[in-house]
Every structure is written in C-alpha cells, then in structure tokens.
C-alpha cells in the first residue's frame, strides 16, 4: 500500500489492512526490485539531460496502528508506531554508510535465508534508547558476497570485540570500493587514539537517524 508521498520520498506499508506471513519478504523484494530498476530509469531520463538519481530505502517490521487519523476537518488513512519511525531513520542512515537498502533486526529474522544481507552496525537512533542492529540487504539467496563485502564482515567481527587494530586492517582492504568499510575504518582510527568509554555497548549514536 502506498501510504503517502513525503517530499521526494514515499511511505509504503506491507500487511495493511491484513497482515500476511511474508510481509517482510515482500517488502525486501520490492526494495531490491526498485534498486534493480534504477539503472534503466536513469538511462531513460539521461536522454532528456536529467541528472541520474539515487535512492535510499529503510525497512522495519513491527506492530503498528492503522486507520483514519486526523481531525474532523481532515482525516487520512495511515499507520503510526515505532516501526514507522525506525524505517524513516534507516532511510536517512543510508547516507552515513553509503548504503541503499537497510533493514533492522526484526526484518532480518523474518526474511530468513530467502535473501542475502550483511550486518552493518548497531546504532542508537533518535527516539529509541535501545540500540538497533542494522543490516544491508544485498540480493536474493543466489547473491554472492564480493571480496570487499567479506572483508567488511571480517573487520566487523573484530570491531565488535573492540580489537580495533585488526578491524582496521580488514576495513582498509575494502574501503576504496565499499563505503561502509571506509566509515568503520575511520571510526577504528578514532578509537585507536581515543578508546570508547568503559562498558561501551558497541552502539553508534546516529545524528542523522
């Protein structure tokens, strides 16, 4: 369901008014198909000398409230809830990591092995005290990791153990072509000079999201 346009963005809802067991899978599939269709779309608009566009997608799976919301003067059918806010935050957080399609942990569990994704980080988004585990959805189950993506995953394992020198080594191998690796490489450099506080839970406070 296309809920609304928000500036140059759209808010889409799966599972409204009736939920289905595969809502999360259909949402991720739709996002990946949007990414797949983008090159052809950009090729078409280039004929009219229009600059190519980029997209960012955030997907969250949660229980929300749906219905006609507003006042007597204006009522609109929409959904509200924490999941809506998290999806919006994830869309924005793509800007930080240079990613295109981010999903949170609930969606990641729901899609199982039907799609390939990689862990990206734990972030503390606005409006939430508990950190959110975020993943980048990359493709269907036939997708194969690139060497750079594998290097990032290896680096992330050391990063989460606070072994920043080892993590930096792996991020350095892939940072020239993999934007998330560059982000975590710079963060490791910072932590090697100024370690995180004692008891740090590994979550990064996102100013954007």
N, C-alpha and C positions, 0 to 999 in steps of 0.2 A: 504494500500500500504506500503510495506516495503521499506522505502526510502534509508536507508544506515545502515551499521554497524559502530559503533563508539567505538573502543576498545572492551570492553566486553559488550557493550550496543547496543541497536537497536533504530532507529528512525522510527516510524510508523506514517502514515498520514491517516486520515479518511476524505472523502469528496473531494478527488483529483482523477481524474481531474474534477469530477462533484460532487457538494455538494448535500447532502440529509438531510431531516429534522431530521433524527435520528442519525446523525454522532456522536454526543456526547454520546448518549446512547450506540451505538455500541462500541465506544472506551472504555467506562467504563466496559461494559460487557466483552470485550476482556481482560481487565486488571484483572478483578475478576476471569475469567476462567484461566488465567495464574497462579494466586495465588492458585486456587483450584487444578491445575495440578501439582504444585511443589512437594508436599509430595511424590507422586508416582514416579516422576522423581528422586528425591533424594534417594528413596528406590532402584531404579534401579542402580544408579551409586555407591551406597554403596557396591554392590556386587563386584565391581572392586576396592574396597578400596579407592574410591574417596570421599573426604570430601563433605558434603552437601553444597549446595549454597543457598544464599538468593537473593531476587530480590527487586528492588525499581522501582516504576512507578510514573511518573508525567504526568498529562493530562491537557492541556489547550485548550480552544475553542476560536478561534479568526479568523479574516480575514487575510489571508497570500497571498504572491505572489508565484506562482508555474510556473515552466518552466525550460528550459535548461539554466543553469547558469554556467559561467566559462569564458574561453578564447578560441581562435581559436585552441589552442593545445589540450585543454581538456574541454569538456562540459559535465555536468551531470544534469539530471533532479532532481530537489529538490524543497523545499519550504523554503522561508525566511520570517521573520517578527517577531513582538513582541511575538506572541503566541508561536513560536518555542522556543524562549529564555526562556519564563516563564515555559514552560513544562520541559525544561532542569533544570532550577533552582529548580522546585518542586521535581524532581527526586533526586537531591542532598540533599534537605532539609529533606527528609525522614530520613537521617542519624541523624539529630538533634533530631527529635521527636520519633524515634524508630518505625515509621510507615512504611507501604509498598506501599500504593496507595493514593497519594494526588492529589486533583483536585482543580482548582481555582473557583472563584465565577461565571464566565460565564458558565462553565461546570455544576456547581451545579444547576444553574437556568434551563439549558437545559434538564437535566435528570429528573427534577420534582420529583414526588413521585414514580418513577419507581425503584429507588434504595434508600437504607438507607445509610446516611452518618452522620457524626458529625462534628461540627465546631472544628477547632484545634487552629487557631491563626490568627492574622493579621501580615504579615511580609513585610518588605521592602527589596526587592531583588535587586541584582546588576543590574544596567541598567534601573531601574524604580524608579521614585520619589514617585509615589502614592503607598500606601500600598496595598498588595494583600490579600484578605480574602481566607484562605485555609481550605479545608475540607478533612476528611479521608473517602473515600468510603469503606463501610464495607460489603455490600451484596445487594441482590435484595430486593424487597419490603416485602418479608416474613421474613427478618432478624430481630431479636430481640436484643435490647441492653442488654449487660451484666450489672450487678450491678456496676462494676468498670467504665464502659463507661458512665453510667448515673451519677455516682458521678463526673466524669470529667466534664460533661456538666454543672452540677450544680455549680461546682467550677469555671468554665469559666465565668458564668454569673456574679458572684461576682468579679472575676478578672477584667472584663471589666468595672465594676463600681468603680474600684480602692479600693474595700473592700478586701484587701489582707489577712487579718487575717481569715475572713470567707472562702475565696477561698482556703487558705492553709489547712483549716480543711477538706474540701471535697477532695482536691488532696491527702491529707495524707491517706485517707481511701482507695484509689485505687492505690497508687504509686508503691506498691510492685509488682503488676502484670500488670500494664498499663504504658508503657514508657512515653507517653505524660503527664500523671499525675505527674511523677517524675520531668520532665522538668519544668512544671509550678509550682510545689511545691518549687523547688529550686529558681525559679525566685521570688516567693512570699516572701521567706525568705530574699532575697536580698533587695526587695522593702520595707520590714518592717524595715530594718536597714537603708536603703538609698532610700527614696521615689523617684519616677521618677520626672523629671523636670515639672514645672508648664506648663499646656497646652499640656501635653503628649497625643498623639493621640492613644495610645494603641498598636502601631505597634512595632514589634521587628525587629531590623536590623540584617539580617542574613549574617554572614560572609561566610558561606558555599554556600548559594544560591545567 
